[in-house]
Amino acid sequence: MYRIMLVDDEPNILSALRRLFAAQSFLDSDDFKFQVETFDSPLQALQRADDGAAFDLVISDYRMPGMDGVAFLKAFKKIQPNAERLILSGYADLEALVGAINEAHIFRFIAKPWHEFELKSAVAQALAHHDLLLDNQRLADQVRMQRGVISKQELALRRLEQDSPGITKVHWGADGSVILDEIELSDSAAQEADKWLNSTK
């Protein structure tokens, strides 16, 4: 099952995308099952990504109040670098497209209104690319372990971190206690959000 995050400030767009992913014939294959989470705020979406739920694919709108799609996807990439990233835009903004590709390393830019076939194709290709990268990473880690470059414990920790981002990070309180319910964004995601907000003032 693939975990998908949808981020758009327009509820009707989120509803349309959710319906599309819920359709039995979305990719005409039993291999593609989806668990979809929707967010109308990029900051809430970053918080969710930082909570430890690993997403395979994130689809974001480009123009949103508070934080644009490129800034959001850059911050998301710092939290979950293995997730594939797609961006939607209703604006033919070449500068935004170049920025999204170069800064956020998006997999594909999709115009609004989207063509269903184009969106399905982009999702299928992004998920196939995601699976290929993870398989390559696992094989490379196994070779490193066999050569003694990394230990079995380090390999297990890497796999744990892939499945549940942030699970291997411990948050300490001022008194030396372990904080179990960390509700703030990670430092890198918070810095990225602050940087973007300050640049728009």
HUGIHU-V730080 format. One record per residue. D_CENTER is the distance of its C-alpha to the mean C-alpha in Angstrom with 2 decimals. Layout:
# HUGIHU-V730080
d_center->{D_CENTER,D_CENTER}
This chain:
# HUGIHU-V730080
d_center->{15.43,11.86,9.50,8.06,6.87,9.28,10.15,13.70,16.80,19.04,19.60,21.27,18.31,16.09,19.10,19.60,16.11,16.43,19.91,18.84,16.49,19.30,21.92,23.53,23.84,20.31,20.30,23.80,22.94,23.03,20.34,17.64,17.26,14.44,13.57,12.15,11.42,12.21,12.40,14.92,14.16,11.33,12.89,12.89,9.21,8.83,11.66,10.26,7.28,10.32,12.54,11.75,10.17,8.09,5.65,6.59,5.36,4.27,7.74,9.20,12.90,14.41,17.22,16.70,19.08,18.25,15.40,14.76,11.68,12.06,12.46,9.51,7.13,9.45,9.25,5.54,6.34,9.32,8.11,5.90,7.37,7.57,4.46,6.05,5.94,8.96,11.03,14.04,17.21,20.73,22.14,23.43,22.46,22.71,22.00,18.65,17.83,19.00,17.16,13.78,14.59,16.22,14.31,10.59,11.27,10.05,11.21,13.22,14.70,16.17,19.12,19.98,21.87,20.18,22.29,21.32,22.05,19.95,16.83,17.59,18.24,15.04,13.02,15.50,15.39,11.64,11.84,15.10,13.84,11.11,14.09,16.42,14.60,14.36,18.00,19.11,17.68,19.50,22.64,22.68,22.40,25.26,27.35,26.82,27.92,30.92,31.95,31.74,29.11,26.96,28.25,27.47,26.31,23.83,22.54,22.23,20.38,17.81,17.31,17.15,14.46,12.35,13.08,12.78,11.08,13.81,16.52,18.64,18.76,21.80,22.34,26.06,28.25,31.06,33.56,31.89,30.45,27.03,24.83,23.17,21.52,19.60,18.47,17.65,14.52,14.60,16.96,14.70,12.31,15.60,17.32,14.84,15.19,18.94,19.36,18.03,20.14,23.16,22.97,23.30,26.44}
